[in-house]
Amino acid sequence: MNATSNHEVNMLSARNQFSGTVKSVKLGNVMAEVVVEVGDLEIVSAITRGSAESLGLKSGDAVTAIIKSTEVIIDK
C-alpha cells in the first residue's frame, strides 16, 4: 500500500509508505520511541534520539511512516 502525503517524498525502494500524525515522542538517552497514528492504526518506531531531534518531531506533526522489511508475519 502506498499512501500519498502533502509533501514530496524522495524516491525510495520501500513501497509501504503511510501518511500519519505523530501521537507521541518519548526521548531516551540514546533512542526515541515515536508513535504515529495512521487512520485507526498506530505504528511505533524506535529511532535514534539524534534523528528525532534532527527532524524536530513533536506530537501533531504530519509525517510519513516508511516501512522496509524483509519479513511480515501474519496470524489468523
N, CA, C and O atoms as a Maestro MAE file, in Angstrom:
{
 s_m_m2io_version
 :::
 2.0.0
}

f_m_ct {
 s_m_title
 :::
 protein
 m_atom[304] {
  # First column is atom index #
  i_m_mmod_type
  r_m_x_coord
  r_m_y_coord
  r_m_z_coord
  i_m_residue_number
  s_m_chain_name
  s_m_pdb_residue_name
  s_m_pdb_atom_name
  i_m_atomic_number
  :::
  1 25 0.847 -1.178 0.000 1 A "MET " " N  " 7
  2 3 0.000 0.000 0.000 1 A "MET " " CA " 6
  3 2 0.884 1.229 0.000 1 A "MET " " C  " 6
  4 15 1.854 1.292 0.755 1 A "MET " " O  " 8
  5 25 0.574 2.183 -0.811 2 A "ASN " " N  " 7
  6 3 1.343 3.405 -0.901 2 A "ASN " " CA " 6
  7 2 0.397 4.580 -0.679 2 A "ASN " " C  " 6
  8 15 -0.358 4.954 -1.576 2 A "ASN " " O  " 8
  9 25 0.441 5.154 0.508 3 A "ALA " " N  " 7
  10 3 -0.419 6.286 0.841 3 A "ALA " " CA " 6
  11 2 0.281 7.573 0.446 3 A "ALA " " C  " 6
  12 15 1.484 7.723 0.664 3 A "ALA " " O  " 8
  13 25 -0.461 8.494 -0.129 4 A "THR " " N  " 7
  14 3 0.146 9.755 -0.548 4 A "THR " " CA " 6
  15 2 0.098 10.763 0.579 4 A "THR " " C  " 6
  16 15 -0.716 10.651 1.497 4 A "THR " " O  " 8
  17 25 0.980 11.752 0.502 5 A "SER " " N  " 7
  18 3 1.020 12.814 1.509 5 A "SER " " CA " 6
  19 2 1.034 14.158 0.807 5 A "SER " " C  " 6
  20 15 1.045 14.235 -0.422 5 A "SER " " O  " 8
  21 25 1.034 15.215 1.604 6 A "ASN " " N  " 7
  22 3 1.007 16.567 1.052 6 A "ASN " " CA " 6
  23 2 2.382 17.097 0.701 6 A "ASN " " C  " 6
  24 15 2.492 18.201 0.168 6 A "ASN " " O  " 8
  25 25 3.447 16.334 0.989 7 A "HIS " " N  " 7
  26 3 4.782 16.806 0.670 7 A "HIS " " CA " 6
  27 2 5.489 15.790 -0.209 7 A "HIS " " C  " 6
  28 15 5.112 14.619 -0.271 7 A "HIS " " O  " 8
  29 25 6.516 16.265 -0.882 8 A "GLU " " N  " 7
  30 3 7.255 15.404 -1.802 8 A "GLU " " CA " 6
  31 2 8.057 14.360 -1.033 8 A "GLU " " C  " 6
  32 15 8.729 14.677 -0.051 8 A "GLU " " O  " 8
  33 25 7.979 13.116 -1.490 9 A "VAL " " N  " 7
  34 3 8.733 12.030 -0.882 9 A "VAL " " CA " 6
  35 2 9.823 11.625 -1.864 9 A "VAL " " C  " 6
  36 15 9.562 11.449 -3.055 9 A "VAL " " O  " 8
  37 25 11.042 11.479 -1.362 10 A "ASN " " N  " 7
  38 3 12.133 11.041 -2.212 10 A "ASN " " CA " 6
  39 2 11.837 9.664 -2.770 10 A "ASN " " C  " 6
  40 15 11.076 8.896 -2.181 10 A "ASN " " O  " 8
  41 25 12.438 9.353 -3.902 11 A "MET " " N  " 7
  42 3 12.267 8.035 -4.497 11 A "MET " " CA " 6
  43 2 12.952 7.016 -3.596 11 A "MET " " C  " 6
  44 15 14.150 7.117 -3.329 11 A "MET " " O  " 8
  45 25 12.196 6.046 -3.136 12 A "LEU " " N  " 7
  46 3 12.707 5.014 -2.252 12 A "LEU " " CA " 6
  47 2 12.295 3.650 -2.773 12 A "LEU " " C  " 6
  48 15 11.314 3.520 -3.506 12 A "LEU " " O  " 8
  49 25 13.056 2.635 -2.387 13 A "SER " " N  " 7
  50 3 12.679 1.283 -2.778 13 A "SER " " CA " 6
  51 2 11.571 0.740 -1.882 13 A "SER " " C  " 6
  52 15 10.921 -0.243 -2.237 13 A "SER " " O  " 8
  53 25 11.347 1.360 -0.738 14 A "ALA " " N  " 7
  54 3 10.286 0.916 0.171 14 A "ALA " " CA " 6
  55 2 8.930 1.306 -0.412 14 A "ALA " " C  " 6
  56 15 8.673 2.481 -0.675 14 A "ALA " " O  " 8
  57 25 8.083 0.332 -0.607 15 A "ARG " " N  " 7
  58 3 6.758 0.599 -1.182 15 A "ARG " " CA " 6
  59 2 5.715 0.933 -0.132 15 A "ARG " " C  " 6
  60 15 4.686 1.531 -0.449 15 A "ARG " " O  " 8
  61 25 5.966 0.556 1.111 16 A "ASN " " N  " 7
  62 3 4.981 0.745 2.171 16 A "ASN " " CA " 6
  63 2 5.185 2.092 2.844 16 A "ASN " " C  " 6
  64 15 5.946 2.212 3.804 16 A "ASN " " O  " 8
  65 25 4.494 3.107 2.329 17 A "GLN " " N  " 7
  66 3 4.610 4.462 2.847 17 A "GLN " " CA " 6
  67 2 3.226 4.923 3.288 17 A "GLN " " C  " 6
  68 15 2.277 4.913 2.503 17 A "GLN " " O  " 8
  69 25 3.120 5.329 4.557 18 A "PHE " " N  " 7
  70 3 1.836 5.671 5.140 18 A "PHE " " CA " 6
  71 2 1.878 7.070 5.744 18 A "PHE " " C  " 6
  72 15 2.705 7.353 6.611 18 A "PHE " " O  " 8
  73 25 0.990 7.938 5.289 19 A "SER " " N  " 7
  74 3 0.877 9.281 5.866 19 A "SER " " CA " 6
  75 2 0.172 9.183 7.197 19 A "SER " " C  " 6
  76 15 -0.822 8.469 7.333 19 A "SER " " O  " 8
  77 25 0.687 9.900 8.181 20 A "GLY " " N  " 7
  78 3 0.083 9.854 9.503 20 A "GLY " " CA " 6
  79 2 0.433 11.077 10.318 20 A "GLY " " C  " 6
  80 15 1.011 12.043 9.821 20 A "GLY " " O  " 8
  81 25 0.068 11.009 11.583 21 A "THR " " N  " 7
  82 3 0.298 12.105 12.521 21 A "THR " " CA " 6
  83 2 1.030 11.566 13.742 21 A "THR " " C  " 6
  84 15 0.673 10.515 14.276 21 A "THR " " O  " 8
  85 25 2.053 12.289 14.180 22 A "VAL " " N  " 7
  86 3 2.793 11.872 15.371 22 A "VAL " " CA " 6
  87 2 1.874 12.002 16.580 22 A "VAL " " C  " 6
  88 15 1.340 13.075 16.859 22 A "VAL " " O  " 8
  89 25 1.698 10.891 17.293 23 A "LYS " " N  " 7
  90 3 0.893 10.881 18.516 23 A "LYS " " CA " 6
  91 2 1.760 11.216 19.716 23 A "LYS " " C  " 6
  92 15 1.352 11.972 20.597 23 A "LYS " " O  " 8
  93 25 2.980 10.638 19.745 24 A "SER " " N  " 7
  94 3 3.872 10.910 20.870 24 A "SER " " CA " 6
  95 2 5.311 10.644 20.486 24 A "SER " " C  " 6
  96 15 5.604 9.864 19.580 24 A "SER " " O  " 8
  97 25 6.210 11.321 21.208 25 A "VAL " " N  " 7
  98 3 7.648 11.107 21.067 25 A "VAL " " CA " 6
  99 2 8.213 10.996 22.476 25 A "VAL " " C  " 6
  100 15 8.106 11.930 23.270 25 A "VAL " " O  " 8
  101 25 8.816 9.845 22.786 26 A "LYS " " N  " 7
  102 3 9.439 9.646 24.097 26 A "LYS " " CA " 6
  103 2 10.942 9.554 23.882 26 A "LYS " " C  " 6
  104 15 11.436 8.596 23.288 26 A "LYS " " O  " 8
  105 25 11.668 10.563 24.372 27 A "LEU " " N  " 7
  106 3 13.108 10.609 24.197 27 A "LEU " " CA " 6
  107 2 13.817 9.877 25.335 27 A "LEU " " C  " 6
  108 15 13.564 10.141 26.511 27 A "LEU " " O  " 8
  109 25 14.702 8.959 24.970 28 A "GLY " " N  " 7
  110 3 15.555 8.296 25.939 28 A "GLY " " CA " 6
  111 2 16.955 8.866 25.824 28 A "GLY " " C  " 6
  112 15 17.167 9.854 25.120 28 A "GLY " " O  " 8
  113 25 17.918 8.253 26.509 29 A "ASN " " N  " 7
  114 3 19.300 8.728 26.434 29 A "ASN " " CA " 6
  115 2 19.871 8.595 25.033 29 A "ASN " " C  " 6
  116 15 20.561 9.493 24.550 29 A "ASN " " O  " 8
  117 25 19.583 7.471 24.378 30 A "VAL " " N  " 7
  118 3 20.150 7.189 23.059 30 A "VAL " " CA " 6
  119 2 19.078 7.040 21.989 30 A "VAL " " C  " 6
  120 15 19.276 7.455 20.848 30 A "VAL " " O  " 8
  121 25 17.939 6.445 22.353 31 A "MET " " N  " 7
  122 3 16.879 6.153 21.397 31 A "MET " " CA " 6
  123 2 15.631 6.978 21.702 31 A "MET " " C  " 6
  124 15 15.489 7.557 22.779 31 A "MET " " O  " 8
  125 25 14.736 7.011 20.719 32 A "ALA " " N  " 7
  126 3 13.444 7.671 20.885 32 A "ALA " " CA " 6
  127 2 12.357 6.726 20.376 32 A "ALA " " C  " 6
  128 15 12.542 6.035 19.375 32 A "ALA " " O  " 8
  129 25 11.226 6.705 21.074 33 A "GLU " " N  " 7
  130 3 10.070 5.947 20.618 33 A "GLU " " CA " 6
  131 2 9.080 6.936 20.026 33 A "GLU " " C  " 6
  132 15 8.648 7.875 20.695 33 A "GLU " " O  " 8
  133 25 8.725 6.717 18.765 34 A "VAL " " N  " 7
  134 3 7.807 7.609 18.064 34 A "VAL " " CA " 6
  135 2 6.553 6.810 17.707 34 A "VAL " " C  " 6
  136 15 6.638 5.773 17.049 34 A "VAL " " O  " 8
  137 25 5.395 7.296 18.143 35 A "VAL " " N  " 7
  138 3 4.127 6.648 17.822 35 A "VAL " " CA " 6
  139 2 3.432 7.508 16.774 35 A "VAL " " C  " 6
  140 15 3.213 8.703 16.972 35 A "VAL " " O  " 8
  141 25 3.084 6.867 15.640 36 A "VAL " " N  " 7
  142 3 2.441 7.559 14.526 36 A "VAL " " CA " 6
  143 2 1.055 6.956 14.325 36 A "VAL " " C  " 6
  144 15 0.915 5.738 14.205 36 A "VAL " " O  " 8
  145 25 0.039 7.803 14.287 37 A "GLU " " N  " 7
  146 3 -1.324 7.357 14.006 37 A "GLU " " CA " 6
  147 2 -1.546 7.397 12.503 37 A "GLU " " C  " 6
  148 15 -1.361 8.427 11.854 37 A "GLU " " O  " 8
  149 25 -1.949 6.246 11.963 38 A "VAL " " N  " 7
  150 3 -2.288 6.123 10.544 38 A "VAL " " CA " 6
  151 2 -3.714 5.590 10.505 38 A "VAL " " C  " 6
  152 15 -3.931 4.388 10.655 38 A "VAL " " O  " 8
  153 25 -4.671 6.463 10.307 39 A "GLY " " N  " 7
  154 3 -6.070 6.043 10.386 39 A "GLY " " CA " 6
  155 2 -6.356 5.535 11.787 39 A "GLY " " C  " 6
  156 15 -6.100 6.224 12.774 39 A "GLY " " O  " 8
  157 25 -6.897 4.301 11.868 40 A "ASP " " N  " 7
  158 3 -7.211 3.683 13.160 40 A "ASP " " CA " 6
  159 2 -6.037 2.918 13.737 40 A "ASP " " C  " 6
  160 15 -6.147 2.361 14.830 40 A "ASP " " O  " 8
  161 25 -4.914 2.875 13.032 41 A "LEU " " N  " 7
  162 3 -3.747 2.111 13.460 41 A "LEU " " CA " 6
  163 2 -2.685 3.014 14.075 41 A "LEU " " C  " 6
  164 15 -2.610 4.207 13.782 41 A "LEU " " O  " 8
  165 25 -1.865 2.411 14.936 42 A "GLU " " N  " 7
  166 3 -0.691 3.097 15.469 42 A "GLU " " CA " 6
  167 2 0.550 2.336 15.043 42 A "GLU " " C  " 6
  168 15 0.617 1.117 15.195 42 A "GLU " " O  " 8
  169 25 1.525 3.045 14.513 43 A "ILE " " N  " 7
  170 3 2.808 2.466 14.146 43 A "ILE " " CA " 6
  171 2 3.827 3.010 15.143 43 A "ILE " " C  " 6
  172 15 3.933 4.221 15.337 43 A "ILE " " O  " 8
  173 25 4.574 2.105 15.771 44 A "VAL " " N  " 7
  174 3 5.578 2.501 16.756 44 A "VAL " " CA " 6
  175 2 6.949 2.288 16.141 44 A "VAL " " C  " 6
  176 15 7.254 1.206 15.640 44 A "VAL " " O  " 8
  177 25 7.767 3.317 16.182 45 A "SER " " N  " 7
  178 3 9.108 3.254 15.611 45 A "SER " " CA " 6
  179 2 10.141 3.615 16.670 45 A "SER " " C  " 6
  180 15 9.953 4.558 17.438 45 A "SER " " O  " 8
  181 25 11.223 2.864 16.704 46 A "ALA " " N  " 7
  182 3 12.356 3.185 17.573 46 A "ALA " " CA " 6
  183 2 13.452 3.755 16.681 46 A "ALA " " C  " 6
  184 15 13.991 3.051 15.826 46 A "ALA " " O  " 8
  185 25 13.783 5.034 16.879 47 A "ILE " " N  " 7
  186 3 14.824 5.687 16.090 47 A "ILE " " CA " 6
  187 2 15.826 6.303 17.063 47 A "ILE " " C  " 6
  188 15 15.564 6.376 18.264 47 A "ILE " " O  " 8
  189 25 16.953 6.737 16.555 48 A "THR " " N  " 7
  190 3 17.923 7.367 17.451 48 A "THR " " CA " 6
  191 2 17.378 8.708 17.943 48 A "THR " " C  " 6
  192 15 16.605 9.376 17.256 48 A "THR " " O  " 8
  193 25 17.795 9.074 19.129 49 A "ARG " " N  " 7
  194 3 17.395 10.364 19.689 49 A "ARG " " CA " 6
  195 2 17.855 11.496 18.768 49 A "ARG " " C  " 6
  196 15 17.134 12.471 18.554 49 A "ARG " " O  " 8
  197 25 19.072 11.348 18.227 50 A "GLY " " N  " 7
  198 3 19.600 12.360 17.313 50 A "GLY " " CA " 6
  199 2 18.719 12.547 16.090 50 A "GLY " " C  " 6
  200 15 18.504 13.676 15.647 50 A "GLY " " O  " 8
  201 25 18.206 11.454 15.542 51 A "SER " " N  " 7
  202 3 17.319 11.552 14.376 51 A "SER " " CA " 6
  203 2 16.015 12.250 14.739 51 A "SER " " C  " 6
  204 15 15.529 13.097 13.990 51 A "SER " " O  " 8
  205 25 15.447 11.890 15.895 52 A "ALA " " N  " 7
  206 3 14.204 12.532 16.336 52 A "ALA " " CA " 6
  207 2 14.408 14.035 16.533 52 A "ALA " " C  " 6
  208 15 13.552 14.842 16.171 52 A "ALA " " O  " 8
  209 25 15.556 14.395 17.111 53 A "GLU " " N  " 7
  210 3 15.846 15.811 17.332 53 A "GLU " " CA " 6
  211 2 16.119 16.532 16.013 53 A "GLU " " C  " 6
  212 15 15.680 17.668 15.830 53 A "GLU " " O  " 8
  213 25 16.838 15.887 15.092 54 A "SER " " N  " 7
  214 3 17.129 16.497 13.783 54 A "SER " " CA " 6
  215 2 15.850 16.767 12.999 54 A "SER " " C  " 6
  216 15 15.727 17.788 12.321 54 A "SER " " O  " 8
  217 25 14.892 15.834 13.100 55 A "LEU " " N  " 7
  218 3 13.613 16.009 12.411 55 A "LEU " " CA " 6
  219 2 12.690 16.963 13.160 55 A "LEU " " C  " 6
  220 15 11.687 17.421 12.613 55 A "LEU " " O  " 8
  221 25 13.031 17.261 14.417 56 A "GLY " " N  " 7
  222 3 12.184 18.136 15.221 56 A "GLY " " CA " 6
  223 2 10.812 17.535 15.467 56 A "GLY " " C  " 6
  224 15 9.814 18.255 15.498 56 A "GLY " " O  " 8
  225 25 10.754 16.211 15.644 57 A "LEU " " N  " 7
  226 3 9.468 15.532 15.791 57 A "LEU " " CA " 6
  227 2 8.762 15.939 17.070 57 A "LEU " " C  " 6
  228 15 9.356 15.993 18.146 57 A "LEU " " O  " 8
  229 25 7.464 16.225 16.919 58 A "LYS " " N  " 7
  230 3 6.633 16.548 18.076 58 A "LYS " " CA " 6
  231 2 5.203 16.101 17.796 58 A "LYS " " C  " 6
  232 15 4.808 15.927 16.643 58 A "LYS " " O  " 8
  233 25 4.446 15.920 18.852 59 A "SER " " N  " 7
  234 3 3.059 15.498 18.737 59 A "SER " " CA " 6
  235 2 2.301 16.433 17.803 59 A "SER " " C  " 6
  236 15 2.423 17.655 17.898 59 A "SER " " O  " 8
  237 25 1.517 15.846 16.899 60 A "GLY " " N  " 7
  238 3 0.713 16.626 15.948 60 A "GLY " " CA " 6
  239 2 1.366 16.827 14.598 60 A "GLY " " C  " 6
  240 15 0.709 17.270 13.657 60 A "GLY " " O  " 8
  241 25 2.669 16.506 14.481 61 A "ASP " " N  " 7
  242 3 3.363 16.664 13.195 61 A "ASP " " CA " 6
  243 2 2.821 15.693 12.154 61 A "ASP " " C  " 6
  244 15 2.545 14.534 12.463 61 A "ASP " " O  " 8
  245 25 2.672 16.163 10.932 62 A "ALA " " N  " 7
  246 3 2.341 15.296 9.804 62 A "ALA " " CA " 6
  247 2 3.635 14.641 9.330 62 A "ALA " " C  " 6
  248 15 4.618 15.331 9.056 62 A "ALA " " O  " 8
  249 25 3.638 13.310 9.233 63 A "VAL " " N  " 7
  250 3 4.830 12.569 8.837 63 A "VAL " " CA " 6
  251 2 4.443 11.440 7.885 63 A "VAL " " C  " 6
  252 15 3.262 11.147 7.697 63 A "VAL " " O  " 8
  253 25 5.440 10.821 7.298 64 A "THR " " N  " 7
  254 3 5.246 9.617 6.511 64 A "THR " " CA " 6
  255 2 6.023 8.497 7.169 64 A "THR " " C  " 6
  256 15 7.237 8.596 7.346 64 A "THR " " O  " 8
  257 25 5.324 7.425 7.534 65 A "ALA " " N  " 7
  258 3 5.972 6.234 8.082 65 A "ALA " " CA " 6
  259 2 6.336 5.348 6.900 65 A "ALA " " C  " 6
  260 15 5.466 4.926 6.139 65 A "ALA " " O  " 8
  261 25 7.617 5.070 6.753 66 A "ILE " " N  " 7
  262 3 8.104 4.269 5.632 66 A "ILE " " CA " 6
  263 2 8.611 2.958 6.197 66 A "ILE " " C  " 6
  264 15 9.540 2.935 7.004 66 A "ILE " " O  " 8
  265 25 7.992 1.859 5.766 67 A "ILE " " N  " 7
  266 3 8.311 0.551 6.324 67 A "ILE " " CA " 6
  267 2 9.047 -0.273 5.279 67 A "ILE " " C  " 6
  268 15 8.526 -0.530 4.194 67 A "ILE " " O  " 8
  269 25 10.256 -0.679 5.617 68 A "LYS " " N  " 7
  270 3 11.069 -1.535 4.760 68 A "LYS " " CA " 6
  271 2 11.390 -2.785 5.569 68 A "LYS " " C  " 6
  272 15 12.104 -2.716 6.570 68 A "LYS " " O  " 8
  273 25 10.869 -3.916 5.140 69 A "SER " " N  " 7
  274 3 11.032 -5.126 5.906 69 A "SER " " CA " 6
  275 2 11.242 -6.326 4.977 69 A "SER " " C  " 6
  276 15 10.661 -6.394 3.893 69 A "SER " " O  " 8
  277 25 12.056 -7.242 5.404 70 A "THR " " N  " 7
  278 3 12.242 -8.472 4.631 70 A "THR " " CA " 6
  279 2 11.227 -9.527 5.026 70 A "THR " " C  " 6
  280 15 11.047 -10.512 4.310 70 A "THR " " O  " 8
  281 25 10.558 -9.334 6.167 71 A "GLU " " N  " 7
  282 3 9.566 -10.304 6.631 71 A "GLU " " CA " 6
  283 2 8.321 -9.607 7.150 71 A "GLU " " C  " 6
  284 15 8.407 -8.548 7.772 71 A "GLU " " O  " 8
  285 25 7.168 -10.202 6.893 72 A "VAL " " N  " 7
  286 3 5.922 -9.791 7.502 72 A "VAL " " CA " 6
  287 2 5.257 -11.078 7.979 72 A "VAL " " C  " 6
  288 15 4.997 -11.980 7.183 72 A "VAL " " O  " 8
  289 25 4.987 -11.158 9.263 73 A "ILE " " N  " 7
  290 3 4.362 -12.341 9.840 73 A "ILE " " CA " 6
  291 2 2.860 -12.085 9.965 73 A "ILE " " C  " 6
  292 15 2.447 -11.062 10.511 73 A "ILE " " O  " 8
  293 25 2.047 -13.010 9.462 74 A "ILE " " N  " 7
  294 3 0.606 -12.887 9.516 74 A "ILE " " CA " 6
  295 2 0.048 -14.050 10.318 74 A "ILE " " C  " 6
  296 15 0.430 -15.201 10.109 74 A "ILE " " O  " 8
  297 25 -0.853 -13.743 11.231 75 A "ASP " " N  " 7
  298 3 -1.508 -14.763 12.041 75 A "ASP " " CA " 6
  299 2 -2.997 -14.716 11.760 75 A "ASP " " C  " 6
  300 15 -3.555 -13.658 11.470 75 A "ASP " " O  " 8
  301 25 -3.628 -15.865 11.847 76 A "LYS " " N  " 7
  302 3 -5.076 -15.923 11.625 76 A "LYS " " CA " 6
  303 2 -5.718 -16.669 12.755 76 A "LYS " " C  " 6
  304 15 -6.938 -16.837 12.771 76 A "LYS " " O  " 8
  :::
 }
 m_bond[303] {
  # First column is bond index #
  i_m_from
  i_m_to
  i_m_order
  :::
  1 1 2 1
  2 2 3 1
  3 3 4 2
  4 3 5 1
  5 5 6 1
  6 6 7 1
  7 7 8 2
  8 7 9 1
  9 9 10 1
  10 10 11 1
  11 11 12 2
  12 11 13 1
  13 13 14 1
  14 14 15 1
  15 15 16 2
  16 15 17 1
  17 17 18 1
  18 18 19 1
  19 19 20 2
  20 19 21 1
  21 21 22 1
  22 22 23 1
  23 23 24 2
  24 23 25 1
  25 25 26 1
  26 26 27 1
  27 27 28 2
  28 27 29 1
  29 29 30 1
  30 30 31 1
  31 31 32 2
  32 31 33 1
  33 33 34 1
  34 34 35 1
  35 35 36 2
  36 35 37 1
  37 37 38 1
  38 38 39 1
  39 39 40 2
  40 39 41 1
  41 41 42 1
  42 42 43 1
  43 43 44 2
  44 43 45 1
  45 45 46 1
  46 46 47 1
  47 47 48 2
  48 47 49 1
  49 49 50 1
  50 50 51 1
  51 51 52 2
  52 51 53 1
  53 53 54 1
  54 54 55 1
  55 55 56 2
  56 55 57 1
  57 57 58 1
  58 58 59 1
  59 59 60 2
  60 59 61 1
  61 61 62 1
  62 62 63 1
  63 63 64 2
  64 63 65 1
  65 65 66 1
  66 66 67 1
  67 67 68 2
  68 67 69 1
  69 69 70 1
  70 70 71 1
  71 71 72 2
  72 71 73 1
  73 73 74 1
  74 74 75 1
  75 75 76 2
  76 75 77 1
  77 77 78 1
  78 78 79 1
  79 79 80 2
  80 79 81 1
  81 81 82 1
  82 82 83 1
  83 83 84 2
  84 83 85 1
  85 85 86 1
  86 86 87 1
  87 87 88 2
  88 87 89 1
  89 89 90 1
  90 90 91 1
  91 91 92 2
  92 91 93 1
  93 93 94 1
  94 94 95 1
  95 95 96 2
  96 95 97 1
  97 97 98 1
  98 98 99 1
  99 99 100 2
  100 99 101 1
  101 101 102 1
  102 102 103 1
  103 103 104 2
  104 103 105 1
  105 105 106 1
  106 106 107 1
  107 107 108 2
  108 107 109 1
  109 109 110 1
  110 110 111 1
  111 111 112 2
  112 111 113 1
  113 113 114 1
  114 114 115 1
  115 115 116 2
  116 115 117 1
  117 117 118 1
  118 118 119 1
  119 119 120 2
  120 119 121 1
  121 121 122 1
  122 122 123 1
  123 123 124 2
  124 123 125 1
  125 125 126 1
  126 126 127 1
  127 127 128 2
  128 127 129 1
  129 129 130 1
  130 130 131 1
  131 131 132 2
  132 131 133 1
  133 133 134 1
  134 134 135 1
  135 135 136 2
  136 135 137 1
  137 137 138 1
  138 138 139 1
  139 139 140 2
  140 139 141 1
  141 141 142 1
  142 142 143 1
  143 143 144 2
  144 143 145 1
  145 145 146 1
  146 146 147 1
  147 147 148 2
  148 147 149 1
  149 149 150 1
  150 150 151 1
  151 151 152 2
  152 151 153 1
  153 153 154 1
  154 154 155 1
  155 155 156 2
  156 155 157 1
  157 157 158 1
  158 158 159 1
  159 159 160 2
  160 159 161 1
  161 161 162 1
  162 162 163 1
  163 163 164 2
  164 163 165 1
  165 165 166 1
  166 166 167 1
  167 167 168 2
  168 167 169 1
  169 169 170 1
  170 170 171 1
  171 171 172 2
  172 171 173 1
  173 173 174 1
  174 174 175 1
  175 175 176 2
  176 175 177 1
  177 177 178 1
  178 178 179 1
  179 179 180 2
  180 179 181 1
  181 181 182 1
  182 182 183 1
  183 183 184 2
  184 183 185 1
  185 185 186 1
  186 186 187 1
  187 187 188 2
  188 187 189 1
  189 189 190 1
  190 190 191 1
  191 191 192 2
  192 191 193 1
  193 193 194 1
  194 194 195 1
  195 195 196 2
  196 195 197 1
  197 197 198 1
  198 198 199 1
  199 199 200 2
  200 199 201 1
  201 201 202 1
  202 202 203 1
  203 203 204 2
  204 203 205 1
  205 205 206 1
  206 206 207 1
  207 207 208 2
  208 207 209 1
  209 209 210 1
  210 210 211 1
  211 211 212 2
  212 211 213 1
  213 213 214 1
  214 214 215 1
  215 215 216 2
  216 215 217 1
  217 217 218 1
  218 218 219 1
  219 219 220 2
  220 219 221 1
  221 221 222 1
  222 222 223 1
  223 223 224 2
  224 223 225 1
  225 225 226 1
  226 226 227 1
  227 227 228 2
  228 227 229 1
  229 229 230 1
  230 230 231 1
  231 231 232 2
  232 231 233 1
  233 233 234 1
  234 234 235 1
  235 235 236 2
  236 235 237 1
  237 237 238 1
  238 238 239 1
  239 239 240 2
  240 239 241 1
  241 241 242 1
  242 242 243 1
  243 243 244 2
  244 243 245 1
  245 245 246 1
  246 246 247 1
  247 247 248 2
  248 247 249 1
  249 249 250 1
  250 250 251 1
  251 251 252 2
  252 251 253 1
  253 253 254 1
  254 254 255 1
  255 255 256 2
  256 255 257 1
  257 257 258 1
  258 258 259 1
  259 259 260 2
  260 259 261 1
  261 261 262 1
  262 262 263 1
  263 263 264 2
  264 263 265 1
  265 265 266 1
  266 266 267 1
  267 267 268 2
  268 267 269 1
  269 269 270 1
  270 270 271 1
  271 271 272 2
  272 271 273 1
  273 273 274 1
  274 274 275 1
  275 275 276 2
  276 275 277 1
  277 277 278 1
  278 278 279 1
  279 279 280 2
  280 279 281 1
  281 281 282 1
  282 282 283 1
  283 283 284 2
  284 283 285 1
  285 285 286 1
  286 286 287 1
  287 287 288 2
  288 287 289 1
  289 289 290 1
  290 290 291 1
  291 291 292 2
  292 291 293 1
  293 293 294 1
  294 294 295 1
  295 295 296 2
  296 295 297 1
  297 297 298 1
  298 298 299 1
  299 299 300 2
  300 299 301 1
  301 301 302 1
  302 302 303 1
  303 303 304 2
  :::
 }
}
